[in-house]
Amino acid sequence: MSGMFEPKADKVTRKLERTQKEEKARKKSRIIKIAVITVLLLTTATAIILNSGFIRRTVPVVTVDGIGFNTAEFEFFFNSEYMEYANFMSQFQGMGGMLPEQGIPLSRQIYDIDQETGEETTWADYFVEGTINRLINLVSIYKVARENGFELSEEDRETIEQEFSMMSMQSMFSGFPSVDSYLKQVFGAGMNEKVFFEVQEFMTIASAYSMHVRDSFEYSANELAEHYAENANTLDVINYRQFMVTIEYLDYDDFASDEEFNQATEAALEEARFRAAEIIEGINSEPEFIEAAGEYMEYYSDPESTLRMTQAGRLDVSTSDWLLDETRSYGDTGLFDTDQGTNIVLFVSRDDNNYRTVGMRQILILREQIDPMEFPGGDFDPDYLQALETAERETTERAEEIYMQFVASGETEAAFNELMLEFSDDTTPDGTYSDITKYSYQSEYFSTMKVVPEIEEWLFYEGRVVGDTELIHTSDFGYHLLYFNGLGEPFFELIADDRMRTDDHTAWLDSLIHGEAVKHFAMRLLVQM
């Protein structure tokens, strides 16, 4: 009996054991599935909650030196960081590869790869770090401003109000149901009017206090003169003429090897040097230079095409030493090789900027702009030339009529103001221009203005006094009825002041205590740009 039934009992036992194992596996699988679903639900719910408008305006994603920035605030600065970078890069042709692609999340686009570790940095990482660094700098200034009791001026508050008013108008023009909906579209889902004003006030306090500190520095005339003298080789303005004798284009594919291509290139460069040496012989003045340049290439027949006016610190390294040589004098010429040919350079003058800036007001009588492209024959079309002549004649008649009214009114400032309000085509509200110089100086905080040669010659005429007037014609615009406002500060002092102020301001910024930034969990969920 036992021999007959024992095998059957073993089979039942094994089947039972297998059934029990399968049941355990099914239970374990159900538990895992429930756990996964639970996690997904919790994650989804968390993301939905965190991405709600209220939470986005309350939960911090990063804290800088004790000041928390929620998602709405962080996205505002993130977008500003992105737009500033994009605007900067758009100024340079051929730099499109340095911008992320549109329509693809920044977190899915590689910005850089570490050559040693292979670690990838996404565009989102890049802009997040840039945003955090900006916040660190702003917070350091903001806290010092608050510690010193700094408050926004009425003008600053009005500026914020005007900015919001522009947003309100834009929202209406764009068809948004409310200004908040427009702000969300532009700055992120958590943005609303309240957050907008808070962010603007925070930024404005930091920037206004920073400028307050920069403006607080004082320098004597001697200090300004000493600073300029010590840095003359970067601050003086060098006037010179230049054009290049270029090599003929060589197609790499036309050569059997690199060696042949390089030999052909060197031969072409040598030929350019020889041609340039021939051209430069006998050139001792600007007229001779302009004539020789025009004979080499028609484009250079225009005197302005070869003229250069450059601050010494921005000169090309290949010519800077030669141009800044103290023995250099008018009419000196030199040849300078490049990888495209040979530059022929003529020294004109070195300006130490030791003259006073000027100011003026103008009534602008613009000539009607006639586009030659609208005529079949372009610049040489008889109808175009006739239209141009008609526009010039009408502008002249209008300008002379305005000028005669001015003369009849006694050529007073009051009469000038009345005519300006009635007739001027100038977009500047009161037609006033100050800090006019012979060289257009530009820096982060200060700039001067250079005008067209016809007006510059009149403005800087020795003996010009306040109240002098003149009707001047310019080929680019039309007619300008000018009123001389007077002399300003010496230009070299303004340059030195700007440089010293910038140096001291930078030192102050570097001296501030920069707190650490702490990223929070919400950063990973919300900053998926």
RODO-2510 file (C-alpha; in nm, 4 decimals, decimal comma):
residues 529
     n   res          X          Y          Z
     1     m     0,0000     0,0000     0,0000
     2     s     0,2652     0,2250     0,0957
     3     g     0,4494     0,1427    -0,2263
     4     m     0,1469     0,2327    -0,4318
     5     f     0,0392     0,5597    -0,2581
     6     e     0,3617     0,7317    -0,1476
     7     p     0,4474     0,8700    -0,4973
     8     k     0,1012     1,0200    -0,5283
     9     a     0,1340     1,1901    -0,1885
    10     d     0,4695     1,3399    -0,2953
    11     k     0,3151     1,4763    -0,6142
    12     v     0,0321     1,6405    -0,4171
    13     t     0,2825     1,7893    -0,1749
    14     r     0,4981     1,9325    -0,4520
    15     k     0,1934     2,0805    -0,6245
    16     l     0,0780     2,2364    -0,2985
    17     e     0,4233     2,3849    -0,2353
    18     r     0,4345     2,5235    -0,5912
    19     t     0,0884     2,6757    -0,5498
    20     q     0,1907     2,8391    -0,2243
    21     k     0,5069     2,9863    -0,3878
    22     e     0,3059     3,1220    -0,6812
    23     e     0,0571     3,2797    -0,4424
    24     k     0,3408     3,4442    -0,2482
    25     a     0,4867     3,5738    -0,5737
    26     r     0,1494     3,7134    -0,6787
    27     k     0,1068     3,8807    -0,3402
    28     k     0,4579     4,0285    -0,3635
    29     s     0,3855     4,1515    -0,7161
    30     r     0,0582     4,3083    -0,6020
    31     i     0,2385     4,4800    -0,3145
    32     i     0,5059     4,6161    -0,5500
    33     k     0,2458     4,7382    -0,7992
    34     i     0,0466     4,9039    -0,5215
    35     a     0,3647     5,0646    -0,3896
    36     v     0,4640     5,1918    -0,7360
    37     i     0,1154     5,3242    -0,8030
    38     t     0,1118     5,4867    -0,4602
    39     v     0,4493     5,6535    -0,5247
    40     l     0,3353     5,7703    -0,8677
    41     l     0,0135     5,9066    -0,7235
    42     l     0,1998     6,0777    -0,4413
    43     t     0,4581     6,2196    -0,6834
    44     t     0,1890     6,3374    -0,9220
    45     a    -0,0131     6,4836    -0,6382
    46     t     0,2977     6,6498    -0,4971
    47     a     0,3859     6,7949    -0,8359
    48     i     0,0299     6,9190    -0,8870
    49     i     0,0265     7,0731    -0,5408
    50     l     0,3716     7,2280    -0,5768
    51     n     0,2836     7,3627    -0,9202
    52     s    -0,0361     7,5241    -0,7992
    53     g    -0,0259     7,9029    -0,7988
    54     f    -0,0457     7,9290    -0,4202
    55     i     0,2312     7,6790    -0,3491
    56     r     0,4549     7,8235    -0,6222
    57     r     0,4321     8,1545    -0,4390
    58     t     0,5050     8,0122    -0,0933
    59     v     0,7361     7,7079    -0,1107
    60     p     1,1024     7,8179    -0,1470
    61     v     1,3177     7,6494    -0,4071
    62     v     1,6370     7,8228    -0,2958
    63     t     1,7398     8,0185     0,0125
    64     v     2,0219     8,2734    -0,0076
    65     d     2,1686     8,3951     0,3199
    66     g     1,8363     8,3445     0,4974
    67     i     1,6180     8,4958     0,2244
    68     g     1,3952     8,2428     0,0505
    69     f     1,2926     8,2627    -0,3148
    70     n     0,9856     8,0702    -0,4207
    71     t     0,9261     7,9255    -0,7643
    72     a     0,7514     8,2320    -0,9025
    73     e     1,0347     8,4576    -0,7902
    74     f     1,3073     8,2189    -0,9043
    75     e     1,1511     8,1777    -1,2488
    76     f     1,1433     8,5568    -1,2867
    77     f     1,5192     8,5812    -1,2346
    78     f     1,5792     8,2635    -1,4375
    79     n     1,3957     8,4105    -1,7367
    80     s     1,5870     8,7372    -1,6977
    81     e     1,9157     8,5454    -1,6954
    82     y     1,8144     8,3555    -2,0078
    83     m     1,6974     8,6645    -2,1984
    84     e     2,0089     8,8664    -2,1139
    85     y     2,2291     8,5836    -2,2377
    86     a     2,0232     8,5384    -2,5559
    87     n     2,0243     8,9123    -2,6290
    88     f     2,3991     8,9302    -2,5726
    89     m     2,4755     8,6346    -2,7998
    90     s     2,2414     8,7644    -3,0723
    91     q     2,4786     9,0597    -3,1216
    92     f     2,7415     8,8284    -3,2677
    93     q     2,6928     8,6705    -3,6068
    94     g     2,7719     8,3030    -3,6330
    95     m     2,7208     8,2398    -3,2617
    96     g     2,3895     8,0580    -3,3009
    97     g     2,5503     7,7364    -3,1800
    98     m     2,5967     7,8979    -2,8418
    99     l     2,2220     7,9241    -2,7872
   100     p     1,9874     7,6413    -2,6827
   101     e     1,7357     7,5140    -2,9375
   102     q     1,3816     7,6450    -2,9212
   103     g     1,1026     7,4008    -2,8371
   104     i     1,3235     7,1535    -2,6472
   105     p     1,3393     7,1671    -2,2644
   106     l     1,6654     7,3182    -2,1450
   107     s     1,7117     7,0243    -1,9097
   108     r     1,7397     6,7946    -2,2139
   109     q     2,0031     6,9979    -2,3969
   110     i     2,3741     6,9605    -2,3195
   111     y     2,5594     7,2834    -2,2570
   112     d     2,9008     7,1361    -2,1780
   113     i     3,0818     6,8109    -2,1021
   114     d     3,3730     6,7965    -1,8585
   115     q     3,6668     6,6566    -2,0529
   116     e     3,8156     6,4863    -1,7464
   117     t     3,5097     6,3450    -1,5699
   118     g     3,2662     6,3212    -1,8599
   119     e     3,0060     6,4960    -1,6426
   120     e     2,7357     6,6676    -1,8479
   121     t     2,5988     7,0138    -1,7775
   122     t     2,2622     7,0998    -1,9301
   123     w     2,1470     7,4428    -2,0357
   124     a     1,9052     7,4318    -1,7424
   125     d     2,2005     7,3700    -1,5066
   126     y     2,3895     7,6599    -1,6636
   127     f     2,1064     7,9112    -1,6250
   128     v     2,0111     7,7869    -1,2788
   129     e     2,3659     7,8461    -1,1570
   130     g     2,3706     8,1850    -1,3252
   131     t     2,0415     8,2745    -1,1598
   132     i     2,1642     8,1645    -0,8172
   133     n     2,4845     8,3669    -0,8561
   134     r     2,2781     8,6703    -0,9482
   135     l     2,0580     8,6224    -0,6436
   136     i     2,3646     8,5865    -0,4195
   137     n     2,4979     8,9200    -0,5461
   138     l     2,1603     9,0942    -0,5176
   139     v     2,1009     8,9641    -0,1660
   140     s     2,4436     9,0830    -0,0497
   141     i     2,3653     9,4371    -0,1699
   142     y     2,0018     9,4257    -0,0514
   143     k     2,0956     9,3300     0,3048
   144     v     2,3555     9,6080     0,3323
   145     a     2,1012     9,8548     0,1929
   146     r     1,8459     9,7527     0,4556
   147     e     2,1045     9,7626     0,7326
   148     n     2,1799    10,1220     0,6351
   149     g     1,8122    10,2183     0,6268
   150     f     1,8066    10,2741     0,2518
   151     e     1,4622    10,3370     0,1052
   152     l     1,3437    10,3693    -0,2517
   153     s     1,2929    10,7190    -0,3855
   154     e     0,9592    10,8304    -0,5218
   155     e     1,1137    10,8294    -0,8673
   156     d     1,2139    10,4638    -0,8285
   157     r     0,8646    10,3699    -0,7139
   158     e     0,7125    10,5567    -1,0060
   159     t     0,9408    10,3615    -1,2382
   160     i     0,8092    10,0324    -1,0977
   161     e     0,4516    10,1565    -1,1362
   162     q     0,5210    10,2566    -1,4962
   163     e     0,6668     9,9137    -1,5662
   164     f     0,3512     9,7501    -1,4327
   165     s     0,1325     9,9899    -1,6323
   166     m     0,3165     9,8856    -1,9479
   167     m     0,2502     9,5219    -1,8598
   168     s    -0,1181     9,6020    -1,8077
   169     m    -0,1439     9,7748    -2,1436
   170     q     0,0414     9,4912    -2,3152
   171     s    -0,1948     9,2371    -2,1606
   172     m    -0,4953     9,4254    -2,3010
   173     f    -0,3408     9,4661    -2,6471
   174     s    -0,2532     9,0950    -2,6522
   175     g    -0,6051     8,9876    -2,5616
   176     f    -0,5348     8,8425    -2,2165
   177     p    -0,8346     8,8336    -1,9788
   178     s    -0,6298     8,9910    -1,6971
   179     v    -0,2883     9,1316    -1,6236
   180     d    -0,2180     8,8325    -1,3955
   181     s    -0,2745     8,5916    -1,6838
   182     y    -0,0296     8,7938    -1,8933
   183     l     0,2296     8,7952    -1,6142
   184     k     0,1983     8,4170    -1,5848
   185     q     0,2561     8,3784    -1,9570
   186     v     0,5666     8,5991    -1,9509
   187     f     0,7252     8,5141    -1,6141
   188     g     0,5855     8,1732    -1,5102
   189     a     0,2738     8,0108    -1,3655
   190     g     0,3194     8,1473    -1,0130
   191     m     0,3587     8,5124    -1,1098
   192     n     0,0898     8,7657    -1,0229
   193     e     0,0683     9,1381    -0,9500
   194     k     0,1737     9,1024    -0,5858
   195     v     0,4827     8,8917    -0,6661
   196     f     0,5721     9,1243    -0,9531
   197     f     0,5861     9,4272    -0,7248
   198     e     0,7775     9,2358    -0,4548
   199     v     1,0413     9,1193    -0,7039
   200     q     1,0700     9,4634    -0,8625
   201     e     1,1108     9,6310    -0,5232
   202     f     1,3783     9,3814    -0,4174
   203     m     1,5732     9,4319    -0,7402
   204     t     1,5329     9,8089    -0,7396
   205     i     1,6502     9,8456    -0,3804
   206     a     1,9645     9,6466    -0,4608
   207     s     2,0410     9,8294    -0,7866
   208     a     1,9541    10,1756    -0,6528
   209     y     2,1692    10,1300    -0,3437
   210     s     2,4544     9,9982    -0,5571
   211     m     2,4357    10,3123    -0,7727
   212     h     2,4072    10,5244    -0,4566
   213     v     2,7395    10,3822    -0,3388
   214     r     2,8983    10,4310    -0,6818
   215     d     2,7833    10,7938    -0,6934
   216     s     2,9146    10,8602    -0,3412
   217     f     3,2831    10,8429    -0,4361
   218     e     3,4569    11,1805    -0,4738
   219     y     3,7766    11,2694    -0,6577
   220     s     3,9753    11,5898    -0,6815
   221     a     4,0869    11,7420    -1,0115
   222     n     4,4444    11,6384    -0,9323
   223     e     4,3426    11,2778    -0,8679
   224     l     4,1569    11,2665    -1,1991
   225     a     4,4531    11,4150    -1,3874
   226     e     4,6961    11,1697    -1,2260
   227     h     4,4773    10,8711    -1,3060
   228     y     4,4412    10,9741    -1,6691
   229     a     4,8135    11,0403    -1,7099
   230     e     4,8982    10,6983    -1,5651
   231     n     4,6606    10,5301    -1,8113
   232     a     4,7061    10,7493    -2,1179
   233     n     4,8168    10,4520    -2,3277
   234     t     4,4713    10,3011    -2,2880
   235     l     4,2565    10,6173    -2,2644
   236     d     4,3910    10,8442    -2,5406
   237     v     4,2120    10,8369    -2,8755
   238     i     4,4196    10,7407    -3,1809
   239     n     4,3176    10,8692    -3,5239
   240     y     4,4583    10,6802    -3,8217
   241     r     4,3728    10,5457    -4,1651
   242     q     4,3921    10,1838    -4,2727
   243     f     4,3073     9,9525    -4,5585
   244     m     4,4162     9,5998    -4,6441
   245     v     4,5775     9,4598    -4,9568
   246     t     4,4158     9,1167    -4,9485
   247     i     4,5223     8,7860    -5,0986
   248     e     4,3102     8,6147    -5,3617
   249     y     4,0739     8,3454    -5,2359
   250     l     4,2306     7,9999    -5,2379
   251     d     4,0044     7,6937    -5,2431
   252     y     4,1546     7,4174    -5,0305
   253     d     3,9934     7,1523    -5,2506
   254     d     4,1981     7,2720    -5,5477
   255     f     4,5197     7,1465    -5,3873
   256     a     4,6496     6,7919    -5,3598
   257     s     4,7911     6,8309    -5,0082
   258     d     4,8178     7,0588    -4,7068
   259     e     5,1742     7,1374    -4,8069
   260     e     5,0698     7,2627    -5,1519
   261     f     4,7875     7,4706    -5,0019
   262     n     5,0196     7,6253    -4,7418
   263     q     5,2819     7,7027    -5,0065
   264     a     5,0207     7,8718    -5,2252
   265     t     4,8936     8,0716    -4,9274
   266     e     5,2434     8,1885    -4,8363
   267     a     5,3075     8,2890    -5,1969
   268     a     4,9824     8,4876    -5,2036
   269     l     5,0743     8,6614    -4,8773
   270     e     5,4167     8,7466    -5,0152
   271     e     5,2550     8,8943    -5,3254
   272     a     5,0210     9,1026    -5,1053
   273     r     5,3200     9,2322    -4,9073
   274     f     5,4987     9,3292    -5,2290
   275     r     5,1874     9,5055    -5,3647
   276     a     5,1355     9,6907    -5,0355
   277     a     5,4994     9,8022    -5,0325
   278     e     5,4535     9,9462    -5,3804
   279     i     5,1343    10,1303    -5,2829
   280     i     5,2792    10,2800    -4,9656
   281     e     5,5664    10,4493    -5,1481
   282     g     5,5030    10,8210    -5,1765
   283     i     5,2146    10,8287    -4,9250
   284     n     5,2811    11,1038    -4,6698
   285     s     4,9379    11,2583    -4,6141
   286     e     4,5705    11,1715    -4,5881
   287     p     4,4786    11,2902    -4,9405
   288     e     4,7548    11,0737    -5,0850
   289     f     4,6415    10,7788    -4,8729
   290     i     4,2763    10,8187    -4,9780
   291     e     4,3747    10,8414    -5,3452
   292     a     4,5931    10,5299    -5,3266
   293     a     4,3257    10,3361    -5,1401
   294     g     4,0635    10,4324    -5,3977
   295     e     4,2876    10,3211    -5,6829
   296     y     4,3345     9,9850    -5,5127
   297     m     3,9620     9,9346    -5,4500
   298     e     3,6694    10,1592    -5,5446
   299     y     3,5055    10,1062    -5,2047
   300     y     3,7943    10,2940    -5,0412
   301     s     3,7263    10,6032    -5,2525
   302     d     3,4942    10,7167    -4,9738
   303     p     3,7228    10,9020    -4,7275
   304     e     3,5243    10,7685    -4,4319
   305     s     3,5902    10,4050    -4,5291
   306     t     3,9556    10,4130    -4,4225
   307     l     3,9293    10,6483    -4,1241
   308     r     3,9668    10,4950    -3,7767
   309     m     3,9118    10,6622    -3,4398
   310     t     3,9910    10,4177    -3,1604
   311     q     4,0604    10,4406    -2,7896
   312     a     4,4171    10,3234    -2,7332
   313     g     4,3187    10,0319    -2,5129
   314     r     4,1079     9,8880    -2,7951
   315     l     4,3674     9,9029    -3,0719
   316     d     4,4514     9,5852    -3,2587
   317     v     4,7527     9,4176    -3,1015
   318     s     4,9336     9,4074    -3,4365
   319     t     4,9395     9,7886    -3,4706
   320     s     4,9057     9,9191    -3,1136
   321     d     5,2783     9,9437    -3,0318
   322     w     5,3508    10,1258    -3,3580
   323     l     5,0575    10,3680    -3,3235
   324     l     5,1374    10,4443    -2,9572
   325     d     5,5071    10,5091    -3,0200
   326     e     5,5833    10,8541    -2,8706
   327     t     5,7869    10,9468    -3,1788
   328     r     5,4898    10,8873    -3,4101
   329     s     5,3899    11,1922    -3,6161
   330     y     5,1346    11,2853    -3,8819
   331     g     5,1864    11,1083    -4,2123
   332     d     5,3922    10,8167    -4,0785
   333     t     5,3041    10,4937    -4,2595
   334     g     5,3537    10,1277    -4,1792
   335     l     5,2835     9,7790    -4,3155
   336     f     5,1356     9,5067    -4,0938
   337     d     5,0880     9,1459    -4,2046
   338     t     4,7756     8,9449    -4,1271
   339     d     4,6623     8,5979    -4,2330
   340     q     4,4474     8,7615    -4,5024
   341     g     4,6936     9,0113    -4,6471
   342     t     4,8838     9,3258    -4,5478
   343     n     4,7397     9,6337    -4,3771
   344     i     4,8626     9,9763    -4,4868
   345     v     4,8349    10,2225    -4,1967
   346     l     4,8788    10,6005    -4,1865
   347     f     4,9059    10,7806    -3,8509
   348     v     4,6922    11,0953    -3,8245
   349     s     4,6925    11,2117    -3,4624
   350     r     4,6784    11,1203    -3,0953
   351     d     4,4122    11,2966    -2,8861
   352     d     4,4553    11,3259    -2,5083
   353     n     4,0861    11,4275    -2,4736
   354     n     4,1863    11,7498    -2,3027
   355     y     3,8921    11,9599    -2,4168
   356     r     3,5533    12,0429    -2,2702
   357     t     3,2380    11,8651    -2,3759
   358     v     2,9586    12,0698    -2,5305
   359     g     2,5810    12,0777    -2,5195
   360     m     2,3199    12,1822    -2,7715
   361     r     1,9530    12,1863    -2,8581
   362     q     1,8207    12,1347    -3,2057
   363     i     1,5129    12,1716    -3,4199
   364     l     1,5425    11,8859    -3,6677
   365     i     1,3833    11,9240    -4,0106
   366     l     1,4068    11,5770    -4,1599
   367     r     1,4227    11,5198    -4,5337
   368     e     1,1687    11,2683    -4,6621
   369     q     1,3352    10,9314    -4,7006
   370     i     1,3234    10,8093    -5,0609
   371     d     1,4034    10,4406    -5,1077
   372     p     1,5897    10,3747    -5,4370
   373     m     1,4775    10,0102    -5,4192
   374     e     1,1249    10,1272    -5,5018
   375     f     1,2445    10,2381    -5,8462
   376     p     1,3343    10,0002    -6,1340
   377     g     1,6699    10,1666    -6,1973
   378     g     1,7671    10,1965    -5,8317
   379     d     2,0130    10,4753    -5,7462
   380     f     2,0414    10,5816    -6,1112
   381     d     1,6703    10,5811    -6,1959
   382     p     1,5686    10,9283    -6,3281
   383     d     1,2431    10,9155    -6,1312
   384     y     1,4366    10,8359    -5,8113
   385     l     1,6766    11,1255    -5,8684
   386     q     1,3814    11,3553    -5,9385
   387     a     1,2021    11,2417    -5,6197
   388     l     1,5219    11,2949    -5,4222
   389     e     1,5650    11,6440    -5,5635
   390     t     1,2017    11,7292    -5,4839
   391     a     1,2357    11,6045    -5,1255
   392     e     1,5562    11,8072    -5,0803
   393     r     1,3963    12,1229    -5,2187
   394     e     1,0870    12,0900    -4,9989
   395     t     1,3049    12,0317    -4,6915
   396     t     1,5154    12,3380    -4,7712
   397     e     1,2079    12,5577    -4,8143
   398     r     1,0610    12,4316    -4,4850
   399     a     1,3886    12,4818    -4,2972
   400     e     1,4386    12,8353    -4,4310
   401     e     1,0834    12,9275    -4,3372
   402     i     1,1331    12,8040    -3,9784
   403     y     1,4660    12,9834    -3,9573
   404     m     1,3142    13,3121    -4,0783
   405     q     1,0458    13,2831    -3,8099
   406     f     1,3214    13,2314    -3,5538
   407     v     1,5119    13,5395    -3,6739
   408     a     1,1950    13,7479    -3,6774
   409     s     1,1268    13,6432    -3,3165
   410     g     1,4618    13,7813    -3,2017
   411     e     1,6556    13,4482    -3,2001
   412     t     1,5800    13,4091    -2,8298
   413     e     1,5738    13,0846    -2,6357
   414     a     1,2015    13,1266    -2,5746
   415     a     1,1382    13,1610    -2,9484
   416     f     1,3557    12,8556    -3,0116
   417     n     1,1508    12,6529    -2,7604
   418     e     0,8208    12,7492    -2,9227
   419     l     0,9407    12,6584    -3,2719
   420     m     1,0896    12,3328    -3,1462
   421     l     0,7585    12,2224    -2,9974
   422     e     0,5771    12,3083    -3,3177
   423     f     0,8116    12,1965    -3,5937
   424     s     1,0931    11,9665    -3,4767
   425     d     1,1101    11,6100    -3,6080
   426     d     1,3534    11,5136    -3,3317
   427     t     1,2480    11,2162    -3,1198
   428     t     1,4336    11,3545    -2,8172
   429     p     1,1585    11,5264    -2,6093
   430     d     1,3172    11,8715    -2,5803
   431     g     1,5876    11,8340    -2,8440
   432     t     1,8589    11,8653    -2,5794
   433     y     2,1929    11,6863    -2,6070
   434     s     2,4755    11,7043    -2,3531
   435     d     2,8199    11,5459    -2,3110
   436     i     2,8919    11,5739    -2,6814
   437     t     3,2518    11,4781    -2,7608
   438     k     3,4731    11,4195    -3,0635
   439     y     3,4913    11,0503    -2,9707
   440     s     3,1971    10,8353    -2,8658
   441     y     3,2949    10,6975    -2,5247
   442     q     3,0928    10,4026    -2,3949
   443     s     3,1057    10,2176    -2,0628
   444     e     2,8600    10,0324    -1,8435
   445     y     2,7563    10,3446    -1,6536
   446     f     2,8538    10,6413    -1,8683
   447     s     2,8529    10,7410    -2,2336
   448     t     2,9122    11,0444    -2,4504
   449     m     2,7787    11,1346    -2,7925
   450     k     2,9545    11,2064    -3,1202
   451     v     2,7655    11,4042    -3,3854
   452     v     2,8069    11,4229    -3,7629
   453     p     3,1125    11,6198    -3,8849
   454     e     2,9142    11,9232    -4,0081
   455     i     2,7634    11,9815    -3,6631
   456     e     3,0786    11,8827    -3,4732
   457     e     3,2833    12,1460    -3,6557
   458     w     3,0342    12,4176    -3,5570
   459     l     2,9977    12,3034    -3,1952
   460     f     3,3713    12,2879    -3,1258
   461     y     3,4573    12,6122    -3,3034
   462     e     3,6823    12,8144    -3,0732
   463     g     3,4945    13,1013    -2,9138
   464     r     3,1489    12,9415    -2,9312
   465     v     2,9248    13,0921    -2,6581
   466     v     2,5861    13,0134    -2,5058
   467     g     2,3033    13,1321    -2,7271
   468     d     2,4869    13,0967    -3,0585
   469     t     2,2566    12,9597    -3,3284
   470     e     2,3005    12,8234    -3,6787
   471     l     2,1034    12,6463    -3,9495
   472     i     2,3158    12,3535    -4,0728
   473     h     2,2477    12,1107    -4,3550
   474     t     2,3627    11,7479    -4,3288
   475     s     2,3537    11,4958    -4,6105
   476     d     2,2273    11,2207    -4,3805
   477     f     1,9273    11,3925    -4,2242
   478     g     1,8268    11,7291    -4,3634
   479     y     1,8487    12,0547    -4,1662
   480     h     1,9346    12,1280    -3,8040
   481     l     1,8552    12,4592    -3,6384
   482     l     2,1079    12,4552    -3,3527
   483     y     2,1209    12,6406    -3,0221
   484     f     2,4503    12,6233    -2,8294
   485     n     2,3878    12,5325    -2,4640
   486     g     2,7449    12,5796    -2,3425
   487     l     3,0538    12,3931    -2,2304
   488     g     3,0660    12,0959    -1,9978
   489     e     3,3409    11,9251    -1,8010
   490     p     3,6814    11,8411    -1,9534
   491     f     3,6414    11,5138    -2,1388
   492     f     3,9550    11,3548    -1,9940
   493     e     3,8199    11,4193    -1,6422
   494     l     3,4913    11,2459    -1,7260
   495     i     3,6793    10,9418    -1,8566
   496     a     3,9066    10,9279    -1,5503
   497     d     3,6107    10,9774    -1,3160
   498     d     3,4203    10,6920    -1,4795
   499     r     3,7213    10,4601    -1,4621
   500     m     3,8050    10,5419    -1,0981
   501     r     3,4430    10,5203    -0,9921
   502     t     3,4041    10,1833    -1,1610
   503     d     3,7215    10,0495    -0,9962
   504     d     3,6134    10,1658    -0,6487
   505     h     3,2602    10,0370    -0,6990
   506     t     3,3906     9,6971    -0,8072
   507     a     3,6141     9,6856    -0,4992
   508     w     3,3122     9,7657    -0,2805
   509     l     3,1063     9,4895    -0,4414
   510     d     3,3918     9,2420    -0,3901
   511     s     3,4123     9,3398    -0,0236
   512     l     3,0520     9,2423     0,0483
   513     i     2,9794     8,9210     0,2357
   514     h     2,8182     8,6781    -0,0059
   515     g     2,6019     8,4220     0,1694
   516     e     2,5597     8,0637     0,0616
   517     a     2,2671     7,9413    -0,1463
   518     v     2,0753     7,6320    -0,0357
   519     k     1,8676     7,4485    -0,2946
   520     h     1,5483     7,2830    -0,1718
   521     f     1,3635     6,9739    -0,2905
   522     a     1,1141     7,1832    -0,4879
   523     m     1,3965     7,2886    -0,7193
   524     r     1,4136     6,9409    -0,8730
   525     l     1,0408     6,9266    -0,9351
   526     l     0,9880     7,2778    -1,0624
   527     v     1,3004     7,3858    -1,2445
   528     q     1,2564     7,1583    -1,5460
   529     m     1,2841     7,4356    -1,8011
***
